Amino acid sequence: MKHGVINAGEPAEPVHQTPEQARCDAIQAAFRTADAPLSLFCEPPPQPPQIAPTDSVLNLRLADELDYARRMLDQMGDELAADMGVVMRHSVALQTVDIVGQMVGHIANVVRSSDPDASVERIGMGDLKARLLRSGGL
């Protein structure tokens, strides 16, 4: 190497590397020499098995009504959000409408489930899930 230029075929002079850089270089070297291309992406975790719907016709109808109420809330929120003046004055209220819609959808899934406890475990809203799983009195 002359004047900071690496000639083709000439190995680079070793320089002091941080452990992080050495690890990065090792990963790149392994990638370049691998027979099969390595992927930086992991396979997604397997989906949990679907929960069968309940046998209770009343619970299925209640869940359908909750879904209908959620769709009405979504439609109302969309209409209100189309008016920039409403959004500017009532953004927090519009977010609350969206959150209530999500809650109603999760509750509908629990009501229609043959295994309500497993359905509650699948709820992604931490606050709602915590309230449904709390112990003690109402």
Buried (B, 14 or more C-beta within 10 A) or exposed (E): EEEEEEEEEEEEEEEEEEEEEEEEEEEEEEEEEEEEEEEEEEEEEEEEEEBEEBEEEEBBEBBEEBBEBBEEBBEEBEEBBEEEEBEEEBEEEBEEBBBBBBBBBBBBBBBBBEEBEEBBEEBEBEEBBEEBEEEEEE
